[in-house]
Amino acid sequence: MSHGRKAGFETRAIHAGQEPEPVTGAVVPPIFQTSTYAQAEVARPRRGGPSRNGSARGYEYSRTGNPTRDALQDCLAELEGGAAALAFASGMAAEDALLRTICGPGDHVVIPDDAYGGTYRLFARVLRRWGLAFDTAPVADPDAVAAAMTPATTAIWVETPTNPLLGVADLARLADLAHQRGAKLVVDNTFATPYLQQPLALGADVVVHSTTKYLGGHSDVVGGALVVADPDLGQELAFHQNATGAVAAPFDAWLTLRGVKTLGVRMDRHCDNAERVVEFLCQHPAVADVLYPGLPSHPGHKVAAGQMRRFGGMVSFRLAGGAPAAVDACNRARLFLLAESLGGVESLIEHPARMTHASVAGSPLAVPDDLVRLSVGIETVEDLLADLDQALEGL
Ligand SMILES: Cc1ncc(COP(=O)(O)O)c(C=O)c1O
């Protein structure tokens, strides 16, 4: 793939880490469904394929390394412009491994005041017991993030756009802020994906993914990933990944990699459809407010336009009729399936206050109960609009 000019995103998504298999020439990386590998001699693994840094690597045991997982990791590192990537059993497993690598008891992290509920729960109910302190801040406001930092802050944790309120954080500014104070900037890039936004190029230190979402793209596999700019941090994370063990299974890595190949074309269609849905919702009398960073009226629109290629497939809106109307709209939708998760080819609808974000009810991160979140899929857009029309009728 190296002919001087850097290959385009879609080309890299299809080929990076995915050289034809050396024995048979199979064009798709095989599912290496093996737990262990026969060694050439005592403590001398056979030579595996070349790794991202060019050194030959051998395989000993599949928690430590697996060629199918490596293919996914190499592809993700390439797409995010990182030095290394690690694939995990879920997004939460990736987050846990990252935090227990870059933080220790006594440290402090600033997280978004509308963080994904599972991320908040990890901090509030798991890592707090381990001695990791945190505070929340509106990540759209860098001054508020700076004010929330303490001398013990080791990381600023950011989602952009946020889940489910679609707030936008200025990544270059937050990277500067973090680095001035000796902290790392961690960006959960699940909503945007590397096709729409490249946090490492804007100064972030670590990108987090729930690959369950757009990267996998077909709602058929749960997974997570970390991508880092610094190869030494990559080594440290690989040590923790092996030591704690929440690795992506070979079949899961294979499914995720198959999804990644079409990420660019899917994201463009997600964005096309989301834009039409936003247009429809903005003129609907039952809708009080539409949250989408692509709207010029969105407070983060300018920042989003500067750091994103397009604005993504996630759309949230508030109902003039309050919580009962929001719940009714969710229950009435047919083509939009009522389900948690997001980022698959099929459209989903949900009520965050009672579903994905139920774990933050009563906390500072509680979301408005008149809010509906859509994951706009890649179906025929007229069918999506017709479904929303019937779901909102008379509300
Ligand atoms: C933004 C975001 N980050 C992380 C996660 C956690 O990922 P997983 O469900 O794969 O563990 C999710 C899951 O919904 C998410 O939406």
The ligand as a Gaussian input file, in Angstrom:
#p B3LYP/6-31G(d) Opt

LIG

0 1
 C      -20.000000       6.164000      23.789000
 C      -19.878000       4.780000      24.353000
 N      -18.718000       4.403000      24.921000
 C      -18.555000       3.164000      25.448000
 C      -19.579000       2.234000      25.445000
 C      -19.368000       0.884000      26.057000
 O      -19.140000      -0.084000      25.083000
 P      -19.600000      -1.626000      25.178000
 O      -21.097000      -1.631000      25.288000
 O      -19.078000      -2.209000      23.910000
 O      -18.949000      -2.211000      26.395000
 C      -20.793000       2.582000      24.833000
 C      -21.898000       1.608000      24.805000
 O      -23.044000       1.923000      24.569000
 C      -20.944000       3.883000      24.289000
 O      -22.100000       4.279000      23.726000

